[in-house]
């Protein structure tokens, strides 16, 4: 019975991540197809193709100098609307931090958390200076949580920070995996 349980657990550790990944991708594709269900024909994957083409077309049009003023006006309106401004600006900043022109998670660091202890955390510098709050000796470091899409922002003394010469994507994967994935 013990062997059976060990085999089951070994199989589960292999099948579960693969199965969940496939399920999430399948659910995403299905959702995209359902968005375009009104079309007269049903082609698997058509929703994904149409979504990619539409997003690309919006990007193409947005780069036009004729459309740019309308986008600026719309963005200003969104920023001035109560409640909507909080949601919009937070989401915009989050997307910009990962894929925009102003990527923020591109400077991985190792931070000594206490002068008395040898405790370190990995994170990303998001603001190199906290001059805005009159604390030049501090910088802002974001620490993502493991196995989660959240994190915490901590202001730490500059001397406690060591910049890592590693790709940001590997450091993020290492942190989010709880230190299970390999670095380097």
N, C-alpha and C positions, 0 to 999 in steps of 0.2 A: 504494500500500500504506500509506503514511504517513497519508493521509486516512482510509482505512478504520480504522486503529488509533485515530485521533483521534475519529472518529465513535463507534467502539465504546466508548472510554473516557468520552466525554460521555454516551452512553446508559447506561453502567454506573453512573455517578455519579447518574443520575436514578432508574434502576430498582432498584438495590441497596437504598437506604434504604426505599423504598416497599415493595419485595418482602419485605424482612426484617420490617418492621412488620406487614404483612398476615400473614405466616407466623406470627409470634409471637402475634398476636391469634387467628388460626385455631387454633394449637396449644393456646392457653389455653382457648378455647371447647370444643375437642374433648375436652380433659382434663376440663373441668367436666361435659360431657355424659356422658363415660365413668363419672364418679362416680355418676351416676344412671341407669346403663344397665339396671338391674334393673327399671325401670318397664316396663309392658306396651306402651307406645307410644314411638316415637322422634320427637321434635320437635326440629329444629335450634334451638339457643339455649336450650332448656329448662334445661339445666344451669346456665347463667349466671343465668337468672331464679330458679331454685330456690336457688342459692347466695346471691344478693342477698337474697332473702326470708328465708332461714335466718339470715344474718348480722344482718339488721335485727331479726329476732325475738329473737335472742340479746341484742342491744343493748337492746331494749325490756324484756326480762325482767331484764337486769342492772341496769337503773335502778330496779327495784322494791325498796322498802325491806325486803321479806321475803327477797329473794335476796342482797342485799348482804353480810350476815354470812357466808354460805357462800362467796362469792367471796373475801372477806378471809381466811377460814380456808384455802381452797385456795391462795391466793397465798402465805401464810405457809409452808405445807407445801412449796410449790415452791422458796421461798427457802432453806429449811433442808435440802433434799435435796442431797447432794454431786453435783457435776457438772451435775445438772439446774438447780441454782440459777445457775450460771454462764451456761448457755445461755439460760434463761428471762429472767434479769435483763438480759442483753445485748440480746436481741431486744425485750423490753419497752421498754427505754430507747431503742433505735433507732427503734421505731415511734412512741413518744411524741415523740421529737425531730422527726419529720416531720409527724405528724398528731394528736398528743395535745393535751391541755390545756397541757402544758408544752413547747411547741415550742421547740427550741434553735437552729434555723437561721433565726432571724428578725432577726438583727442583722449584716448584711453589713459587712465592713470591708476596708480596704486597709492592708497591713502593710509597713512598710519593714524589709527583712530584715537590713540591715547598716548601721551608722552610716557606714562608709567608702564604700559603693557606693549607687548609685541603683537598687536592685533591690527590687521590690515584688511582693507576692502578694495575691490576693483570698481571703478566707475568711469565717468566721462566728464571732463570739464565742459561746462555749458557757458560760463561767464568767467573770463580770466581776471576780472577785477570787480570788486563790490564797492567801487567809488561812489555809486549812486546812494548808498546808505552810509557813506563816510567811513568805510572799513577797508582801506586799501590793502591791508594785510591778509584779507580773506579772498577766496575765490569760490565759485559755485560748482559743486560736483554732484552729478546725478548718479544714484546707485539703483540700477534696475533690480527688481526682485526676481528670485529664481522661480521658474515654472509659473510665471504670472506676467501680465502685461501692465504692471504698475511699478512704482519705485518711489524713492524718496530723494529730495534735494537737501543737501547738507552744505553749509558754509564752513570751510575748513581753512586753517592757516596754510599759507603758501608753502612753508617749510615742511609740512607733513605730506606733500604731494610729490610723487615720482612719476614722471611721464614714461609710458611704456612704448617701446618701439615694436608695436604689434598692430596688425590690421584691426580696425574698429569692429568689423563684422565678427572676427574670431573672438575678441574679448566679449562682445555682446552674447554670442552663442555660449561661451564658457560660463558667463554669469547666469544667463537664463536657464541653462541646463543644471544649475546648482553645482558647477565645477566638474561635472561628469565628462563633458566633451574635452578634447585635448587642445592645448594651446600650442601654437607654433608649428 
